[in-house]
Amino acid sequence: MRVDELKRRMGDAIDVQWKSFLLVPEPKIRSLEKFSRYTESWQRPADMEPAAKFTTPWASGATPPSSSFPAQMAWKASAHFGDEAQQRYH
């Protein structure tokens, strides 16, 4: 069951507190080809989840991210704009 559905069913009976973890804590240089193949693997779990929004593997010629730290900082910063803003970012 997805968290949004659980919150809808349970209402104020539960309080979800998000915890975050860096998936790639140290910068790691990956080739564009290797990173593109890695993002293709996201399709399998997305196929198992009807509400998944994954549609396209990495198709850009841009250098792939080397760490999950920038995305983590952006998510944490979104909290300063309130719960609703952070949920939209999430």
DRENZANU-286802 format. One record per residue: residue number from 1; x, y, z of N, C-alpha, C, O, CB in turn. Coordinates in nm, 3 decimals, decimal comma, always signed. Glycine has a CB too. Layout:
BEGIN
(site NUM; (X; Y; Z); (X; Y; Z); (X; Y; Z); (X; Y; Z); (X; Y; Z))
...
REM end
This chain:
BEGIN
(site 1; (+0,085; -0,117; +0,000); (+0,000; +0,000; +0,000); (+0,090; +0,124; +0,000); (+0,188; +0,130; +0,074); (-0,097; +0,000; +0,123))
(site 2; (+0,056; +0,220; -0,082); (+0,132; +0,345; -0,091); (+0,102; +0,434; +0,029); (-0,007; +0,427; +0,087); (+0,100; +0,419; -0,223))
(site 3; (+0,198; +0,517; +0,067); (+0,184; +0,603; +0,184); (+0,065; +0,697; +0,169); (-0,010; +0,717; +0,265); (+0,312; +0,685; +0,206))
(site 4; (+0,046; +0,755; +0,051); (-0,068; +0,846; +0,031); (-0,201; +0,776; +0,055); (-0,292; +0,833; +0,115); (-0,066; +0,904; -0,111))
(site 5; (-0,212; +0,652; +0,009); (-0,336; +0,576; +0,030); (-0,354; +0,545; +0,178); (-0,465; +0,553; +0,230); (-0,334; +0,445; -0,053))
(site 6; (-0,248; +0,510; +0,245); (-0,254; +0,482; +0,389); (-0,298; +0,606; +0,466); (-0,383; +0,597; +0,555); (-0,118; +0,432; +0,441))
(site 7; (-0,242; +0,722; +0,432); (-0,281; +0,846; +0,498); (-0,428; +0,879; +0,471); (-0,499; +0,926; +0,559); (-0,191; +0,963; +0,451))
(site 8; (-0,472; +0,853; +0,348); (-0,612; +0,880; +0,314); (-0,705; +0,791; +0,397); (-0,808; +0,838; +0,446); (-0,636; +0,856; +0,164))
(site 9; (-0,669; +0,665; +0,411); (-0,754; +0,572; +0,486); (-0,752; +0,597; +0,637); (-0,854; +0,587; +0,704); (-0,710; +0,429; +0,459))
(site 10; (-0,634; +0,632; +0,689); (-0,618; +0,642; +0,834); (-0,637; +0,783; +0,888); (-0,660; +0,801; +1,007); (-0,482; +0,592; +0,872))
(site 11; (-0,628; +0,883; +0,801); (-0,648; +1,021; +0,844); (-0,549; +1,064; +0,951); (-0,428; +1,041; +0,938); (-0,788; +1,039; +0,896))
(site 12; (-0,599; +1,125; +1,056); (-0,514; +1,176; +1,164); (-0,465; +1,067; +1,259); (-0,392; +1,096; +1,353); (-0,588; +1,281; +1,242))
(site 13; (-0,506; +0,943; +1,235); (-0,463; +0,834; +1,323); (-0,315; +0,801; +1,304); (-0,255; +0,734; +1,388); (-0,548; +0,710; +1,297))
(site 14; (-0,257; +0,846; +1,194); (-0,114; +0,822; +1,172); (-0,044; +0,954; +1,141); (-0,106; +1,049; +1,093); (-0,091; +0,719; +1,058))
(site 15; (+0,084; +0,957; +1,168); (+0,167; +1,072; +1,136); (+0,290; +1,019; +1,064); (+0,373; +0,951; +1,125); (+0,206; +1,156; +1,264))
(site 16; (+0,302; +1,048; +0,937); (+0,415; +1,000; +0,858); (+0,531; +1,096; +0,876); (+0,517; +1,217; +0,857); (+0,377; +0,985; +0,708))
(site 17; (+0,644; +1,042; +0,913); (+0,766; +1,121; +0,927); (+0,868; +1,065; +0,829); (+0,919; +0,954; +0,847); (+0,821; +1,119; +1,075))
(site 18; (+0,898; +1,142; +0,727); (+0,989; +1,097; +0,623); (+1,132; +1,097; +0,673); (+1,176; +1,191; +0,740); (+0,976; +1,186; +0,499))
(site 19; (+1,204; +0,993; +0,641); (+1,347; +0,983; +0,669); (+1,416; +0,968; +0,534); (+1,363; +0,903; +0,444); (+1,381; +0,861; +0,767))
(site 20; (+1,531; +1,027; +0,521); (+1,599; +1,020; +0,393); (+1,740; +0,965; +0,410); (+1,804; +0,982; +0,514); (+1,603; +1,158; +0,326))
(site 21; (+1,785; +0,900; +0,306); (+1,916; +0,838; +0,307); (+1,983; +0,863; +0,173); (+1,917; +0,858; +0,069); (+1,907; +0,686; +0,337))
(site 22; (+2,110; +0,889; +0,174); (+2,184; +0,909; +0,050); (+2,208; +0,773; -0,015); (+2,266; +0,683; +0,046); (+2,319; +0,982; +0,076))
(site 23; (+2,164; +0,758; -0,139); (+2,188; +0,634; -0,211); (+2,331; +0,628; -0,263); (+2,391; +0,520; -0,269); (+2,089; +0,620; -0,328))
(site 24; (+2,385; +0,742; -0,300); (+2,523; +0,751; -0,347); (+2,590; +0,862; -0,265); (+2,599; +0,976; -0,310); (+2,531; +0,782; -0,503))
(site 25; (+2,638; +0,828; -0,143); (+2,688; +0,931; -0,052); (+2,820; +0,995; -0,097); (+2,842; +1,113; -0,072); (+2,707; +0,872; +0,083))
(site 26; (+2,904; +0,921; -0,162); (+3,033; +0,973; -0,209); (+3,026; +0,990; -0,360); (+2,970; +0,905; -0,430); (+3,150; +0,878; -0,169))
(site 27; (+3,083; +1,098; -0,411); (+3,082; +1,117; -0,557); (+3,142; +0,996; -0,628); (+3,247; +0,943; -0,589); (+3,160; +1,243; -0,595))
(site 28; (+3,074; +0,954; -0,731); (+3,116; +0,837; -0,807); (+3,098; +0,870; -0,955); (+2,987; +0,893; -1,001); (+3,034; +0,708; -0,766))
(site 29; (+3,207; +0,872; -1,028); (+3,201; +0,904; -1,170); (+3,160; +0,778; -1,246); (+3,223; +0,673; -1,234); (+3,339; +0,960; -1,221))
(site 30; (+3,052; +0,791; -1,324); (+3,005; +0,679; -1,405); (+2,999; +0,722; -1,550); (+2,974; +0,839; -1,581); (+2,866; +0,628; -1,356))
(site 31; (+3,023; +0,629; -1,638); (+3,012; +0,662; -1,780); (+2,864; +0,683; -1,813); (+2,776; +0,629; -1,747); (+3,074; +0,550; -1,869))
(site 32; (+2,840; +0,761; -1,916); (+2,703; +0,787; -1,960); (+2,634; +0,657; -1,998); (+2,517; +0,636; -1,966); (+2,702; +0,885; -2,078))
(site 33; (+2,706; +0,570; -2,068); (+2,648; +0,442; -2,110); (+2,609; +0,356; -1,989); (+2,500; +0,299; -1,986); (+2,748; +0,365; -2,200))
(site 34; (+2,696; +0,346; -1,892); (+2,669; +0,264; -1,773); (+2,551; +0,322; -1,694); (+2,465; +0,247; -1,648); (+2,794; +0,256; -1,682))
(site 35; (+2,546; +0,454; -1,680); (+2,436; +0,516; -1,607); (+2,304; +0,498; -1,681); (+2,201; +0,474; -1,618); (+2,464; +0,665; -1,584))
(site 36; (+2,306; +0,508; -1,813); (+2,184; +0,488; -1,893); (+2,131; +0,346; -1,873); (+2,011; +0,327; -1,857); (+2,212; +0,514; -2,042))
(site 37; (+2,220; +0,248; -1,875); (+2,177; +0,108; -1,851); (+2,119; +0,093; -1,711); (+2,019; +0,024; -1,691); (+2,296; +0,010; -1,870))
(site 38; (+2,182; +0,158; -1,614); (+2,132; +0,153; -1,476); (+1,990; +0,208; -1,468); (+1,904; +0,149; -1,402); (+2,225; +0,233; -1,382))
(site 39; (+1,963; +0,321; -1,534); (+1,828; +0,378; -1,528); (+1,725; +0,291; -1,599); (+1,607; +0,297; -1,566); (+1,828; +0,518; -1,588))
(site 40; (+1,768; +0,211; -1,695); (+1,675; +0,118; -1,760); (+1,623; +0,016; -1,659); (+1,511; -0,033; -1,673); (+1,744; +0,045; -1,878))
(site 41; (+1,703; -0,016; -1,557); (+1,660; -0,114; -1,456); (+1,546; -0,060; -1,370); (+1,481; -0,138; -1,301); (+1,778; -0,152; -1,367))
(site 42; (+1,520; +0,070; -1,374); (+1,410; +0,127; -1,296); (+1,274; +0,087; -1,353); (+1,173; +0,096; -1,284); (+1,421; +0,279; -1,293))
(site 43; (+1,272; +0,042; -1,479); (+1,146; +0,007; -1,543); (+1,080; -0,113; -1,475); (+0,958; -0,116; -1,459); (+1,169; -0,023; -1,691))
(site 44; (+1,160; -0,213; -1,434); (+1,104; -0,334; -1,374); (+1,022; -0,305; -1,249); (+0,906; -0,346; -1,243); (+1,216; -0,432; -1,339))
(site 45; (+1,075; -0,234; -1,148); (+0,990; -0,205; -1,032); (+0,874; -0,112; -1,068); (+0,767; -0,121; -1,009); (+1,073; -0,144; -0,920))
(site 46; (+0,895; -0,022; -1,164); (+0,787; +0,068; -1,205); (+0,672; -0,011; -1,267); (+0,555; +0,025; -1,249); (+0,838; +0,173; -1,306))
(site 47; (+0,704; -0,117; -1,339); (+0,600; -0,201; -1,399); (+0,516; -0,272; -1,293); (+0,401; -0,307; -1,318); (+0,662; -0,305; -1,491))
(site 48; (+0,572; -0,292; -1,174); (+0,499; -0,361; -1,067); (+0,413; -0,266; -0,985); (+0,334; -0,311; -0,902); (+0,596; -0,433; -0,976))
(site 49; (+0,427; -0,137; -1,006); (+0,355; -0,037; -0,928); (+0,267; +0,047; -1,020); (+0,319; +0,128; -1,097); (+0,453; +0,053; -0,849))
(site 50; (+0,136; +0,029; -1,014); (+0,047; +0,103; -1,104); (+0,059; +0,255; -1,093); (+0,038; +0,325; -1,192); (-0,095; +0,064; -1,077))
(site 51; (+0,093; +0,306; -0,978); (+0,100; +0,452; -0,961); (+0,239; +0,509; -0,992); (+0,261; +0,629; -0,978); (+0,061; +0,487; -0,819))
(site 52; (+0,332; +0,423; -1,034); (+0,467; +0,471; -1,063); (+0,464; +0,570; -1,180); (+0,386; +0,556; -1,273); (+0,561; +0,354; -1,096))
(site 53; (+0,550; +0,669; -1,171); (+0,552; +0,772; -1,275); (+0,677; +0,763; -1,362); (+0,706; +0,856; -1,437); (+0,544; +0,909; -1,211))
(site 54; (+0,750; +0,654; -1,353); (+0,869; +0,637; -1,436); (+0,826; +0,612; -1,580); (+0,744; +0,524; -1,607); (+0,957; +0,519; -1,384))
(site 55; (+0,880; +0,690; -1,673); (+0,841; +0,673; -1,812); (+0,959; +0,653; -1,906); (+0,946; +0,582; -2,006); (+0,764; +0,792; -1,858))
(site 56; (+1,073; +0,711; -1,876); (+1,184; +0,707; -1,970); (+1,316; +0,693; -1,896); (+1,342; +0,767; -1,801); (+1,185; +0,832; -2,058))
(site 57; (+1,401; +0,599; -1,939); (+1,535; +0,595; -1,880); (+1,615; +0,718; -1,921); (+1,572; +0,795; -2,007); (+1,609; +0,466; -1,923))
(site 58; (+1,729; +0,737; -1,859); (+1,815; +0,853; -1,887); (+1,842; +0,858; -2,037); (+1,900; +0,765; -2,093); (+1,949; +0,845; -1,805))
(site 59; (+1,801; +0,966; -2,100); (+1,817; +0,978; -2,245); (+1,897; +1,103; -2,282); (+1,912; +1,134; -2,400); (+1,681; +0,981; -2,313))
(site 60; (+1,945; +1,172; -2,185); (+2,019; +1,296; -2,208); (+2,165; +1,266; -2,237); (+2,219; +1,165; -2,191); (+2,006; +1,391; -2,087))
(site 61; (+2,227; +1,352; -2,311); (+2,370; +1,340; -2,332); (+2,449; +1,409; -2,222); (+2,572; +1,409; -2,223); (+2,408; +1,398; -2,466))
(site 62; (+2,378; +1,468; -2,127); (+2,442; +1,538; -2,016); (+2,513; +1,439; -1,924); (+2,476; +1,322; -1,915); (+2,339; +1,621; -1,936))
(site 63; (+2,613; +1,488; -1,856); (+2,686; +1,406; -1,760); (+2,590; +1,359; -1,651); (+2,517; +1,440; -1,594); (+2,804; +1,484; -1,698))
(site 64; (+2,589; +1,229; -1,620); (+2,499; +1,180; -1,516); (+2,539; +1,232; -1,378); (+2,654; +1,270; -1,358); (+2,496; +1,027; -1,515))
(site 65; (+2,445; +1,233; -1,284); (+2,479; +1,277; -1,149); (+2,585; +1,185; -1,088); (+2,586; +1,064; -1,113); (+2,353; +1,280; -1,060))
(site 66; (+2,672; +1,242; -1,008); (+2,778; +1,162; -0,946); (+2,749; +1,132; -0,800); (+2,822; +1,055; -0,737); (+2,911; +1,234; -0,959))
(site 67; (+2,644; +1,191; -0,745); (+2,610; +1,174; -0,604); (+2,462; +1,205; -0,585); (+2,403; +1,279; -0,664); (+2,698; +1,265; -0,513))
(site 68; (+2,403; +1,150; -0,482); (+2,263; +1,183; -0,452); (+2,255; +1,303; -0,357); (+2,145; +1,343; -0,317); (+2,192; +1,061; -0,390))
(site 69; (+2,369; +1,359; -0,320); (+2,371; +1,470; -0,226); (+2,296; +1,594; -0,275); (+2,218; +1,650; -0,197); (+2,513; +1,508; -0,195))
(site 70; (+2,313; +1,641; -0,400); (+2,239; +1,761; -0,444); (+2,087; +1,743; -0,437); (+2,016; +1,833; -0,393); (+2,279; +1,797; -0,585))
(site 71; (+2,037; +1,628; -0,480); (+1,893; +1,604; -0,474); (+1,846; +1,599; -0,329); (+1,737; +1,648; -0,297); (+1,856; +1,472; -0,545))
(site 72; (+1,927; +1,542; -0,242); (+1,894; +1,535; -0,100); (+1,884; +1,675; -0,039); (+1,792; +1,704; +0,038); (+1,998; +1,452; -0,025))
(site 73; (+1,979; +1,760; -0,073); (+1,978; +1,897; -0,021); (+1,856; +1,973; -0,071); (+1,795; +2,050; +0,004); (+2,107; +1,971; -0,062))
(site 74; (+1,819; +1,952; -0,197); (+1,702; +2,020; -0,253); (+1,576; +1,974; -0,180); (+1,489; +2,056; -0,150); (+1,689; +1,993; -0,405))
(site 75; (+1,565; +1,844; -0,153); (+1,447; +1,794; -0,083); (+1,440; +1,851; +0,059); (+1,334; +1,893; +0,105); (+1,448; +1,639; -0,078))
(site 76; (+1,553; +1,852; +0,127); (+1,556; +1,908; +0,262); (+1,520; +2,056; +0,260); (+1,447; +2,103; +0,348); (+1,695; +1,887; +0,327))
(site 77; (+1,570; +2,130; +0,162); (+1,541; +2,273; +0,152); (+1,393; +2,297; +0,126); (+1,338; +2,397; +0,171); (+1,625; +2,337; +0,041))
(site 78; (+1,328; +2,206; +0,053); (+1,186; +2,224; +0,023); (+1,100; +2,225; +0,150); (+0,989; +2,278; +0,149); (+1,137; +2,114; -0,071))
(site 79; (+1,151; +2,168; +0,258); (+1,077; +2,166; +0,385); (+1,056; +2,307; +0,439); (+0,960; +2,331; +0,512); (+1,151; +2,081; +0,488))
(site 80; (+1,144; +2,398; +0,405); (+1,131; +2,536; +0,454); (+1,011; +2,608; +0,393); (+0,972; +2,714; +0,441); (+1,258; +2,614; +0,423))
(site 81; (+0,954; +2,550; +0,289); (+0,837; +2,610; +0,224); (+0,707; +2,543; +0,268); (+0,601; +2,572; +0,214); (+0,851; +2,601; +0,072))
(site 82; (+0,716; +2,454; +0,367); (+0,598; +2,390; +0,424); (+0,577; +2,248; +0,373); (+0,637; +2,205; +0,275); (+0,476; +2,472; +0,393))
(site 83; (+0,490; +2,176; +0,444); (+0,464; +2,035; +0,411); (+0,411; +2,016; +0,270); (+0,453; +1,924; +0,199); (+0,365; +1,978; +0,510))
(site 84; (+0,320; +2,104; +0,229); (+0,260; +2,088; +0,096); (+0,366; +2,102; -0,014); (+0,367; +2,024; -0,110); (+0,149; +2,192; +0,075))
(site 85; (+0,453; +2,199; +0,000); (+0,559; +2,219; -0,099); (+0,653; +2,099; -0,101); (+0,696; +2,055; -0,207); (+0,638; +2,348; -0,069))
(site 86; (+0,685; +2,047; +0,016); (+0,776; +1,934; +0,022); (+0,712; +1,810; -0,039); (+0,780; +1,732; -0,106); (+0,818; +1,906; +0,166))
(site 87; (+0,585; +1,791; -0,019); (+0,517; +1,677; -0,079); (+0,514; +1,688; -0,232); (+0,526; +1,587; -0,301); (+0,374; +1,665; -0,025))
(site 88; (+0,498; +1,809; -0,283); (+0,502; +1,827; -0,429); (+0,640; +1,792; -0,482); (+0,653; +1,731; -0,588); (+0,464; +1,973; -0,467))
(site 89; (+0,743; +1,829; -0,409); (+0,880; +1,798; -0,452); (+0,904; +1,648; -0,445); (+0,969; +1,591; -0,533); (+0,983; +1,873; -0,365))
(site 90; (+0,853; +1,585; -0,342); (+0,873; +1,442; -0,321); (+0,809; +1,364; -0,432); (+0,815; +1,241; -0,433); (+0,817; +1,398; -0,188))
REM end
